[in-house]
Amino acid sequence: MPTLSTFYGILVRMNMEKGGRHHLPHIHAKYAGYEAVYDFEGNLIEGNLPKRQASYVVTWILLREEDLKTNWHLIQEGQEFYRIEPLH
């Protein structure tokens, strides 16, 4: 699963999802044993993160939505993705 960004101890990844269980564009965020899946509008699909980290992830998603969409298409087509700037 390609890693798109890391910030504040949060690892953000994206899967190739052809035929996968989530049928919409999304990211996976991991933090200290927690994992959550979010769509590109910042909505929680499944899992959970501590409140502060969830807030960071949602903010990052909203700031980087275009980069996420571009990477989604690249990864789904098996092409090279690019890293996305972390939250500062």
SEDO-319424 format. One record per residue: z, x negated, y negated of N, C-alpha, C in turn; chain. Coordinates in Angstrom, 3 decimals, padded with zeros to 6 digits. Example, Ala and Ser with C-alpha at 12.3 -4.5 7.8 and 13.67 -1.06 7.14 Angstrom:
// SEDO-319424
       n.zz       n.xx       n.yy      ca.zz      ca.xx      ca.yy       c.zz       c.xx       c.yy   chaine
    007.800   -013.190    005.690    007.800   -012.300    004.500    007.800   -013.200    003.300        A
    007.080   -012.850    002.250    007.140   -013.670    001.060    007.870   -012.900   -000.030        A
This chain:
// SEDO-319424
       n.zz       n.xx       n.yy      ca.zz      ca.xx      ca.yy       c.zz       c.xx       c.yy   chaine
    000.000   -000.849    001.166    000.000    000.000    000.000    000.000   -000.903   -001.240        A
   -001.043   -000.861   -002.043   -001.128   -001.728   -003.212   -000.006   -001.476   -004.228        A
    000.542   -002.563   -004.753    001.570   -002.478   -005.792    000.881   -002.507   -007.146        A
    001.092   -001.454   -007.937    000.476   -001.347   -009.252    001.317   -001.969   -010.348        A
    002.644   -001.848   -010.228    003.522   -002.327   -011.285    004.951   -002.422   -010.774        A
    005.742   -003.238   -011.443    007.183   -003.300   -011.194    007.882   -003.390   -012.540        A
    008.981   -002.655   -012.682    009.779   -002.687   -013.904    011.163   -002.136   -013.605        A
    012.166   -002.752   -014.209    013.564   -002.331   -014.055    013.970   -002.156   -012.591        A
    013.452   -003.002   -011.722    013.771   -002.930   -010.303    013.017   -001.860   -009.536        A
    012.093   -001.193   -010.204    011.298   -000.111   -009.594    009.944   -000.681   -009.183        A
    009.539   -000.389   -007.966    008.253   -000.810   -007.427    007.350    000.417   -007.386        A
    006.180    000.332   -008.011    005.246    001.460   -008.045    004.013    001.100   -007.233        A
    003.713    001.943   -006.261    002.592    001.696   -005.357    001.691    002.914   -005.259        A
    000.498    002.674   -004.702   -000.474    003.757   -004.505   -001.161    003.537   -003.166        A
   -001.310    004.608   -002.404   -001.967    004.569   -001.094   -003.416    004.994   -001.171        A
   -004.195    004.537   -000.200   -005.478    005.168    000.054   -005.126    006.446    000.815        A
   -005.604    007.575    000.361   -005.140    008.852    000.905   -006.210    009.693    001.572        A
   -007.354    009.162    001.889   -008.357    009.994    002.556   -007.751    010.566    003.830        A
   -007.636    011.883    003.868   -007.038    012.547    005.018   -005.534    012.416    005.060        A
   -004.909    011.954    003.981   -003.465    011.760    003.934   -002.707    013.060    003.730        A
   -001.390    012.962    003.744   -000.572    014.167    003.655   -000.471    014.735    002.247        A
   -000.675    013.918    001.224   -000.684    014.413   -000.150   -002.144    014.469   -000.580        A
   -002.591    015.633   -001.001   -004.019    015.795   -001.294   -004.331    015.754   -002.781        A
   -003.410    015.232   -003.560   -003.677    015.087   -004.977   -003.307    013.673   -005.395        A
   -003.864    013.195   -006.493   -003.532    011.850   -006.950   -002.032    011.708   -007.212        A
   -001.465    010.594   -006.750   -000.017    010.403   -006.876    000.343    008.927   -006.714        A
    001.589    008.627   -007.061    002.136    007.285   -006.853    003.428    007.398   -006.054        A
    003.814    006.278   -005.457    005.086    006.159   -004.755    005.948    005.198   -005.557        A
    007.169    005.609   -005.878    008.100    004.750   -006.608    009.299    004.466   -005.716        A
    009.673    003.189   -005.613    010.823    002.781   -004.791    011.833    002.065   -005.666        A
    013.098    002.360   -005.395    014.179    001.698   -006.117    015.418    001.686   -005.221        A
    015.907    000.521   -004.861    017.186    000.347   -004.150    017.419    001.353   -003.028        A
    016.462    001.490   -002.142    016.631    002.389   -001.000    016.198    003.824   -001.263        A
    015.863    004.150   -002.490    015.346    005.479   -002.846    013.827    005.413   -002.899        A
    013.196    006.536   -002.630    011.748    006.616   -002.781    011.376    008.013   -003.240        A
    010.407    008.077   -004.145    009.924    009.358   -004.644    008.422    009.283   -004.846        A
    007.784    010.434   -004.756    006.345    010.556   -004.952    006.132    011.465   -006.166        A
    005.293    010.995   -007.107    005.019    011.737   -008.338    003.524    011.908   -008.528        A
    003.122    013.060   -009.103    001.729    013.219   -009.487    001.512    012.542   -010.834        A
    000.299    012.592   -011.345   -000.027    011.874   -012.574    000.392    012.624   -013.838        A
    001.078    013.736   -013.674    001.664    014.444   -014.816    003.175    014.237   -014.855        A
    003.675    013.419   -013.924    005.102    013.117   -013.881    005.933    014.107   -013.093        A
    005.279    014.994   -012.338    005.993    015.972   -011.516    006.390    015.348   -010.180        A
    007.624    015.590   -009.770    008.118    015.103   -008.483    007.483    015.914   -007.362        A
    006.874    015.226   -006.409    006.263    015.878   -005.245    007.244    015.874   -004.077        A
    007.879    014.714   -003.865    008.846    014.626   -002.763    009.753    013.427   -002.988        A
    010.910    013.445   -002.354    011.861    012.347   -002.448    012.737    012.449   -003.680        A
    013.411    011.334   -003.995    014.242    011.305   -005.194    014.541    009.872   -005.599        A
    014.867    009.729   -006.868    015.320    008.479   -007.456    016.559    008.808   -008.278        A
    017.417    007.823   -008.551    018.507    008.072   -009.482    017.929    008.544   -010.826        A
    018.716    009.327   -011.564    018.247    009.956   -012.803    017.592    008.989   -013.788        A
    018.235    007.875   -014.060    017.701    006.923   -015.038    016.358    006.362   -014.577        A
    016.272    005.963   -013.313    015.030    005.393   -012.798    013.925    006.449   -012.746        A
    014.277    007.675   -012.399    013.287    008.762   -012.405    012.727    008.949   -013.813        A
    013.582    008.878   -014.808    013.149    009.003   -016.203    012.197    007.874   -016.583        A
    012.512    006.650   -016.155    011.628    005.512   -016.425    010.252    005.727   -015.788        A
    010.247    006.186   -014.545    008.980    006.382   -013.832    008.139    007.455   -014.520        A
    008.742    008.569   -014.880    008.000    009.651   -015.532    007.437    009.165   -016.872        A
    008.232    008.450   -017.643    007.755    007.910   -018.917    006.574    006.981   -018.691        A
    006.687    006.093   -017.709    005.613    005.155   -017.397    004.345    005.897   -016.996        A
    004.468    006.911   -016.151    003.307    007.694   -015.710    002.596    008.295   -016.919        A
    003.352    008.905   -017.812    002.746    009.565   -018.968    002.062    008.560   -019.899        A
    002.610    007.368   -020.002    001.995    006.324   -020.838    000.770    005.693   -020.194        A
    000.708    005.700   -018.887   -000.346    004.974   -018.161   -001.270    005.886   -017.354        A
   -001.338    007.156   -017.716   -002.091    008.132   -016.925   -003.551    007.727   -016.702        A
   -004.230    007.230   -017.719   -005.638    006.841   -017.556   -005.796    005.678   -016.589        A
   -004.906    004.687   -016.686   -004.941    003.570   -015.739   -004.683    004.051   -014.315        A
   -003.771    004.996   -014.162   -003.478    005.538   -012.831   -004.703    006.240   -012.253        A
   -005.355    007.055   -013.064   -006.551    007.772   -012.592   -007.645    006.791   -012.177        A
   -007.852    005.763   -012.994   -008.877    004.773   -012.668   -008.549    004.062   -011.359        A
   -007.304    003.619   -011.219   -006.904    002.944   -009.982   -006.987    003.871   -008.783        A
   -006.641    005.140   -008.954   -006.741    006.101   -007.855   -008.166    006.105   -007.301        A
   -009.144    006.217   -008.187   -010.540    006.255   -007.739   -010.955    004.934   -007.095        A
   -010.545    003.825   -007.668   -010.879    002.525   -007.083   -010.302    002.381   -005.678        A
   -009.035    002.702   -005.529   -008.365    002.539   -004.236   -008.946    003.495   -003.197        A
   -009.249    004.735   -003.591   -009.800    005.705   -002.642   -011.177    005.280   -002.147        A
   -011.882    004.509   -002.965   -013.208    004.010   -002.586   -013.147    002.640   -001.923        A
   -011.932    002.123   -001.719   -011.775    000.838   -001.065   -012.132   -000.347   -001.950        A
   -012.140   -000.111   -003.260   -012.473   -001.173   -004.201   -011.205   -001.859   -004.701        A
   -011.394   -002.950   -005.416   -010.279   -003.728   -005.953   -009.586   -002.949   -007.071        A
   -008.277   -002.816   -006.992   -007.491   -002.163   -008.034   -006.995   -003.217   -009.011        A
   -006.389   -002.767   -010.105   -005.794   -003.713   -011.038   -004.339   -003.332   -011.316        A
   -003.540   -004.327   -011.660   -002.127   -004.099   -011.988   -002.041   -003.382   -013.326        A
   -001.043   -002.541   -013.451   -000.837   -001.768   -014.670    000.407   -002.309   -015.380        A
    000.318   -002.412   -016.685    001.399   -002.950   -017.508    002.704   -002.198   -017.215        A
    003.794   -002.929   -017.048    005.090   -002.286   -016.777    005.661   -001.619   -018.016        A
    006.683   -000.848   -017.820    007.438   -000.251   -018.913    008.307   -001.337   -019.517        A
    008.355   -001.428   -020.825    009.171   -002.451   -021.506    010.333   -001.811   -022.206        A
